[in-house]
Amino acid sequence: MRLRNLLLATGAIVAAGAMALAPAAQATNPTGGPIAAIAVNGVVPNPAVDYPIVLTMKTASVQVAVYGITTTINCTAGSAGGVVHAGLGKNSFTLTSFTLSCPSIFPGTTVAFSLACNVEVVFADNNVHTGLGTVDTGNTAKVSTVDGSLQATNGGGTHCVVVTISNGCTFRVGGSATAAFDEAAKATNTQSLYLSGNGLQIKNPSGCLGAVTNNQAITLTADFNVYTAAGLIDFQK
């Protein structure tokens, strides 16, 4: 009996020690809330402040049907610039510049991407958390990822993305793309913006020899590093 009691006591002590060493359990679906503010470097400025942001492409590809044949174009470099609107009631970025280096749909030509007007990236997520946590909410989502959309057509109806090919083909890109901002900080003190542009369309093609047509779908899939010298960006409830 004494041996049995000793073994039970020893087992309890080992189990308690293991529990003390284990990380605290995290809720499967921690409760968040709608976006109420954007903080930068842990501070929600009042009044609001626009901080410059720099985006650098990690990966990007464009998918478009050329003469009816679905074509995927892998881009080699890209960047964007703009501001994050920090403060109470803020929930967006504004991109004021955007470039991509990609192969052209016409062999032997070059293509350039630029902006004719500012592009808004607006976030509308009902499950954000104050802080830069990375607690999983499911198999595919993270608390640190904030959902939104890139709006390639502005409020005045102008299609903001301009595509120019060296053979004289030009067109605009309008519509919207799904966006997700990952607040989790990486070693370079950057964060991530992901784009999945199933809602984008080609607008007003000119000189393209029928290769693409008006209102034709064009998909942009991209992953950009996001950096601001002011500090990390945090969407808060």
Buried (B, 14 or more C-beta within 10 A) or exposed (E): EEEEEEEEEEEEEEEEEEEEEEEEEEEEEEEBEEBBBBBBBEEBBEEBBBBEBBBBBBEBEBBBBBEEEEEEBEBEEBBBBBBBBBBBEBBBBBBBBBBBBBBBBBEEEEBBBEBEBBBBBBBEBEBBBBBBBEBBBEEEEBBBBBBBBBBBBBEEEBBBBBBBBEBEBBBBBBBBBBBBBBBBBEEEEBBBBBBBBBBBBBBEBEEBEEBBEEEBBBBBBBBBBBBBEBBBBBBBB
